Amino acid sequence: QAQLVESGGGSVQAGGSLRLSCAYSGVSTSSTCIAWFRQAPGKGREGLAIISTGAGPLAYADTVKDRFTISQDKAKNTVYLQIDSLKVEDTGMYYCASTGGYRWSCPEFVGYIWWGKGTQVNVSS
């Protein structure tokens, strides 16, 4: 059974940066898909970035591609989301999720069945 644990959230001022971490286990050791999502207060869940642990970063949502960077440390079974130039509208709960099984190419924000509990990001002006 896959497990994902997010960390690195917090309260920051607009213009600052954060690096979120997603430690994963129980997924394919060869290659699997991990994505970051967020849910802002009163809004639906939004897909942000996708990485194939075998192939590397694959996709970003258009709304964040200039400020968000997804990366990984395979030795640590950890995926990161670097967020720069934070905006108030980046406030929300950030989740990582995985397809779990072996995948090299990744679906675009669908089919992610294993989820972490999230880490909260609060951005103030």
Accessible surface in RSA format (square Angstrom, percent):
REM  Atomic radii and reference values for relative SASA: ProtOr
REM  Chains: A
REM  Algorithm: Lee & Richards
REM  Probe-radius: 1.40
REM  Slices: 20
REM RES _ NUM      All-atoms   Total-Side   Main-Chain    Non-polar    All polar
REM                ABS   REL    ABS   REL    ABS   REL    ABS   REL    ABS   REL
RES GLN A   1   175.33  98.0 113.58  83.0  61.76 147.0  34.43  73.3 140.90 106.9
RES ALA A   2     7.11   6.5   0.61   0.9   6.50  14.8   0.61   0.9   6.50  17.2
RES GLN A   3   120.06  67.1 115.10  84.1   4.95  11.8  25.29  53.8  94.77  71.9
RES LEU A   4     9.57   5.3   0.66   0.5   8.91  22.4   0.66   0.5   8.91  24.0
RES VAL A   5    95.91  63.1  92.87  84.1   3.04   7.3  94.19  81.8   1.72   4.7
RES GLU A   6    14.62   8.4   0.85   0.6  13.77  32.8   0.00   0.0  14.62  11.9
RES SER A   7    57.41  48.5  54.26  72.4   3.16   7.3  38.66  82.3  18.76  26.3
RES GLY A   8    36.66  45.2   0.00   N/A  36.66  45.2  23.88  65.5  12.78  28.6
RES GLY A   9    29.02  35.8   0.00   N/A  29.02  35.8   2.53   6.9  26.49  59.3
RES GLY A  10    28.49  35.1   0.00   N/A  28.49  35.1  28.45  78.1   0.04   0.1
RES SER A  11    92.42  78.1  61.35  81.9  31.07  71.6  39.45  84.0  52.96  74.2
RES VAL A  12    32.62  21.5  23.57  21.3   9.06  21.8  31.48  27.4   1.15   3.1
RES GLN A  13   129.91  72.6 124.85  91.2   5.07  12.1  36.45  77.6  93.47  70.9
RES ALA A  14    49.25  45.3  26.70  41.2  22.55  51.3  26.99  38.0  22.26  59.0
RES GLY A  15    56.94  70.2   0.00   N/A  56.94  70.2  31.07  85.3  25.87  57.9
RES GLY A  16    28.19  34.8   0.00   N/A  28.19  34.8  26.89  73.8   1.30   2.9
RES SER A  17    59.20  50.0  37.56  50.1  21.64  49.8  21.07  44.9  38.13  53.4
RES LEU A  18    27.15  15.1  22.38  16.0   4.78  12.0  27.15  19.1   0.00   0.0
RES ARG A  19   133.61  56.1 117.72  60.0  15.89  37.8  28.65  39.2 104.96  63.6
RES LEU A  20     0.00   0.0   0.00   0.0   0.00   0.0   0.00   0.0   0.00   0.0
RES SER A  21    23.81  20.1  23.81  31.8   0.00   0.0   9.49  20.2  14.32  20.1
RES CYS A  22     0.00   0.0   0.00   0.0   0.00   0.0   0.00   0.0   0.00   0.0
RES ALA A  23    48.72  44.8  45.96  70.9   2.76   6.3  46.49  65.5   2.23   5.9
RES TYR A  24    16.69   7.8   9.67   5.5   7.02  18.3   8.19   6.2   8.50  10.5
RES SER A  25    53.85  45.5  51.18  68.3   2.67   6.1  40.84  87.0  13.01  18.2
RES GLY A  26    55.87  68.9   0.00   N/A  55.87  68.9  26.24  72.0  29.64  66.4
RES VAL A  27    16.61  10.9   3.03   2.7  13.58  32.7   5.87   5.1  10.74  29.1
RES SER A  28    26.30  22.2   9.51  12.7  16.79  38.7  16.68  35.5   9.62  13.5
RES THR A  29   133.63  95.0 104.61 106.1  29.01  69.1  82.26 110.5  51.37  77.7
RES SER A  30    70.08  59.2  53.78  71.8  16.31  37.6  25.94  55.2  44.15  61.9
RES SER A  31     0.21   0.2   0.21   0.3   0.00   0.0   0.21   0.4   0.00   0.0
RES THR A  32     0.10   0.1   0.10   0.1   0.00   0.0   0.10   0.1   0.00   0.0
RES CYS A  33     0.00   0.0   0.00   0.0   0.00   0.0   0.00   0.0   0.00   0.0
RES ILE A  34     0.00   0.0   0.00   0.0   0.00   0.0   0.00   0.0   0.00   0.0
RES ALA A  35     0.00   0.0   0.00   0.0   0.00   0.0   0.00   0.0   0.00   0.0
RES TRP A  36     0.00   0.0   0.00   0.0   0.00   0.0   0.00   0.0   0.00   0.0
RES PHE A  37     7.68   3.8   7.68   4.8   0.00   0.0   7.68   4.7   0.00   0.0
RES ARG A  38    19.92   8.4  19.79  10.1   0.12   0.3   0.80   1.1  19.12  11.6
RES GLN A  39    74.92  41.9  69.80  51.0   5.13  12.2  11.92  25.4  63.01  47.8
RES ALA A  40    17.76  16.3  15.44  23.8   2.32   5.3  15.61  22.0   2.16   5.7
RES PRO A  41   102.08  74.4  75.08  68.4  27.00  98.1  87.58  72.3  14.50  90.1
RES GLY A  42    92.37 113.9   0.00   N/A  92.37 113.9  45.77 125.6  46.60 104.4
RES LYS A  43   141.68  69.1 128.57  78.9  13.11  31.2  83.55  75.2  58.14  61.9
RES GLY A  44    55.88  68.9   0.00   N/A  55.88  68.9  36.13  99.2  19.74  44.2
RES ARG A  45   140.58  59.0 105.75  53.9  34.84  82.9  16.25  22.2 124.33  75.3
RES GLU A  46    56.52  32.5  52.11  39.4   4.42  10.5  32.74  63.3  23.78  19.4
RES GLY A  47    14.26  17.6   0.00   N/A  14.26  17.6   0.59   1.6  13.67  30.6
RES LEU A  48     0.00   0.0   0.00   0.0   0.00   0.0   0.00   0.0   0.00   0.0
RES ALA A  49     0.00   0.0   0.00   0.0   0.00   0.0   0.00   0.0   0.00   0.0
RES ILE A  50     2.17   1.2   2.17   1.6   0.00   0.0   2.17   1.6   0.00   0.0
RES ILE A  51     0.36   0.2   0.36   0.3   0.00   0.0   0.36   0.3   0.00   0.0
RES SER A  52     0.00   0.0   0.00   0.0   0.00   0.0   0.00   0.0   0.00   0.0
RES THR A  53     4.14   2.9   3.29   3.3   0.85   2.0   1.57   2.1   2.58   3.9
RES GLY A  54    27.21  33.6   0.00   N/A  27.21  33.6   3.08   8.5  24.12  54.0
RES ALA A  55    48.36  44.5  12.87  19.9  35.49  80.7  18.58  26.2  29.79  78.9
RES GLY A  56     9.67  11.9   0.00   N/A   9.67  11.9   9.14  25.1   0.53   1.2
RES PRO A  57    76.21  55.5  55.78  50.8  20.43  74.3  56.15  46.4  20.06 124.7
RES LEU A  58    80.98  45.1  45.32  32.4  35.66  89.6  49.82  35.0  31.15  83.8
RES ALA A  59    29.26  26.9  22.65  35.0   6.61  15.0  29.15  41.0   0.11   0.3
RES TYR A  60    66.11  30.9  45.11  25.7  21.00  54.7  38.65  29.0  27.46  33.9
RES ALA A  61    18.38  16.9  11.76  18.2   6.62  15.1  18.38  25.9   0.00   0.0
RES ASP A  62   114.78  80.4  94.88  94.4  19.90  47.1  29.65  69.8  85.13  84.9
RES THR A  63   101.07  71.9  71.25  72.2  29.82  71.1  79.56 106.9  21.52  32.5
RES VAL A  64     1.37   0.9   0.26   0.2   1.12   2.7   1.37   1.2   0.00   0.0
RES LYS A  65   114.48  55.9  95.23  58.4  19.25  45.8  49.00  44.1  65.48  69.8
RES ASP A  66   134.45  94.2  96.87  96.4  37.58  88.9  34.90  82.1  99.55  99.3
RES ARG A  67    32.56  13.7  27.98  14.3   4.58  10.9  23.53  32.2   9.03   5.5
RES PHE A  68     4.03   2.0   0.00   0.0   4.03  10.5   0.00   0.0   4.03  11.5
RES THR A  69    69.09  49.1  68.52  69.5   0.56   1.3  43.73  58.7  25.35  38.3
RES ILE A  70     1.64   0.9   0.00   0.0   1.64   3.9   0.00   0.0   1.64   4.4
RES SER A  71    47.74  40.3  46.14  61.6   1.60   3.7  32.74  69.7  15.00  21.0
RES GLN A  72    51.02  28.5  23.56  17.2  27.46  65.4  11.30  24.1  39.72  30.1
RES ASP A  73    44.16  30.9  39.21  39.0   4.95  11.7  13.66  32.1  30.51  30.4
RES LYS A  74    96.51  47.1  82.42  50.6  14.09  33.5  61.50  55.4  35.02  37.3
RES ALA A  75   103.42  95.1  56.69  87.5  46.73 106.3  69.60  98.0  33.82  89.6
RES LYS A  76   139.43  68.0 118.36  72.6  21.08  50.2  73.15  65.8  66.28  70.6
RES ASN A  77    68.46  47.2  68.41  66.1   0.05   0.1   7.14  17.2  61.32  59.3
RES THR A  78    12.24   8.7  12.24  12.4   0.00   0.0   4.15   5.6   8.09  12.2
RES VAL A  79     0.00   0.0   0.00   0.0   0.00   0.0   0.00   0.0   0.00   0.0
RES TYR A  80    22.38  10.4  22.38  12.7   0.00   0.0  11.73   8.8  10.65  13.1
RES LEU A  81     0.00   0.0   0.00   0.0   0.00   0.0   0.00   0.0   0.00   0.0
RES GLN A  82    53.70  30.0  53.61  39.2   0.09   0.2  24.14  51.4  29.56  22.4
RES ILE A  83     0.00   0.0   0.00   0.0   0.00   0.0   0.00   0.0   0.00   0.0
RES ASP A  84    52.57  36.8  52.57  52.3   0.00   0.0  19.24  45.3  33.34  33.2
RES SER A  85    60.73  51.3  56.14  74.9   4.59  10.6  20.43  43.5  40.30  56.5
RES LEU A  86     2.95   1.6   0.00   0.0   2.95   7.4   0.00   0.0   2.95   7.9
RES LYS A  87    92.86  45.3  90.65  55.6   2.21   5.3  42.67  38.4  50.19  53.5
RES VAL A  88    70.75  46.6  67.61  61.2   3.15   7.6  67.61  58.7   3.15   8.5
RES GLU A  89   113.67  65.3  95.58  72.3  18.09  43.1  56.93 110.1  56.73  46.3
RES ASP A  90     0.16   0.1   0.16   0.2   0.00   0.0   0.00   0.0   0.16   0.2
RES THR A  91    28.10  20.0  27.07  27.4   1.02   2.4  25.51  34.3   2.59   3.9
RES GLY A  92     0.92   1.1   0.00   N/A   0.92   1.1   0.92   2.5   0.00   0.0
RES MET A  93    59.86  31.0  58.97  39.0   0.89   2.1  58.38  49.6   1.47   2.0
RES TYR A  94     0.00   0.0   0.00   0.0   0.00   0.0   0.00   0.0   0.00   0.0
RES TYR A  95    47.80  22.3  47.80  27.2   0.00   0.0  19.34  14.5  28.46  35.1
RES CYS A  96     0.00   0.0   0.00   0.0   0.00   0.0   0.00   0.0   0.00   0.0
RES ALA A  97     0.00   0.0   0.00   0.0   0.00   0.0   0.00   0.0   0.00   0.0
RES SER A  98     0.00   0.0   0.00   0.0   0.00   0.0   0.00   0.0   0.00   0.0
RES THR A  99    16.41  11.7   6.44   6.5   9.97  23.7   6.44   8.7   9.97  15.1
RES GLY A 100     7.80   9.6   0.00   N/A   7.80   9.6   4.77  13.1   3.03   6.8
RES GLY A 101    42.76  52.7   0.00   N/A  42.76  52.7  37.08 101.8   5.68  12.7
RES TYR A 102   136.75  63.8 113.00  64.3  23.76  61.8  86.01  64.6  50.74  62.6
RES ARG A 103    96.21  40.4  92.09  46.9   4.13   9.8  29.22  39.9  66.99  40.6
RES TRP A 104   135.94  54.6 131.91  63.9   4.03   9.5 111.15  59.3  24.80  40.2
RES SER A 105    75.45  63.8  72.36  96.6   3.08   7.1  43.07  91.7  32.38  45.4
RES CYS A 106    26.31  19.9   0.32   0.4  25.99  61.1   1.08   2.7  25.22  27.2
RES PRO A 107    24.56  17.9  14.59  13.3   9.97  36.2  24.56  20.3   0.00   0.0
RES GLU A 108   126.60  72.7 109.97  83.2  16.63  39.6  30.94  59.8  95.66  78.1
RES PHE A 109    44.38  22.2  28.97  17.9  15.40  40.1  28.97  17.6  15.40  44.1
RES VAL A 110   103.02  67.8  98.11  88.8   4.91  11.8 103.02  89.5   0.00   0.0
RES GLY A 111    51.25  63.2   0.00   N/A  51.25  63.2  33.43  91.7  17.82  39.9
RES TYR A 112    13.35   6.2   1.30   0.7  12.05  31.3   1.30   1.0  12.05  14.8
RES ILE A 113   115.93  66.0  90.57  67.5  25.35  61.1  95.29  68.6  20.64  56.0
RES TRP A 114    78.25  31.4  77.76  37.6   0.49   1.2  70.65  37.7   7.60  12.3
RES TRP A 115    79.97  32.1  50.38  24.4  29.59  69.5  41.12  21.9  38.85  63.0
RES GLY A 116     7.89   9.7   0.00   N/A   7.89   9.7   1.10   3.0   6.78  15.2
RES LYS A 117   193.55  94.4 173.98 106.7  19.57  46.6 122.12 109.9  71.43  76.1
RES GLY A 118    19.35  23.9   0.00   N/A  19.35  23.9   0.00   0.0  19.35  43.3
RES THR A 119    16.24  11.5  11.93  12.1   4.31  10.3   6.17   8.3  10.07  15.2
RES GLN A 120    68.18  38.1  59.90  43.8   8.28  19.7  36.24  77.1  31.95  24.2
RES VAL A 121     0.00   0.0   0.00   0.0   0.00   0.0   0.00   0.0   0.00   0.0
RES ASN A 122    61.41  42.3  60.71  58.7   0.70   1.7  19.48  46.9  41.93  40.5
RES VAL A 123     9.19   6.0   0.00   0.0   9.19  22.2   0.54   0.5   8.65  23.5
RES SER A 124    60.51  51.1  55.31  73.8   5.20  12.0  47.64 101.4  12.87  18.0
RES SER A 125   121.66 102.8  70.37  93.9  51.29 118.2  57.64 122.8  64.01  89.7
END  Absolute sums over single chains surface
CHAIN  1 A     6191.7       4562.0       1629.7       3266.8       2924.9
END  Absolute sums over all chains
TOTAL          6191.7       4562.0       1629.7       3266.8       2924.9
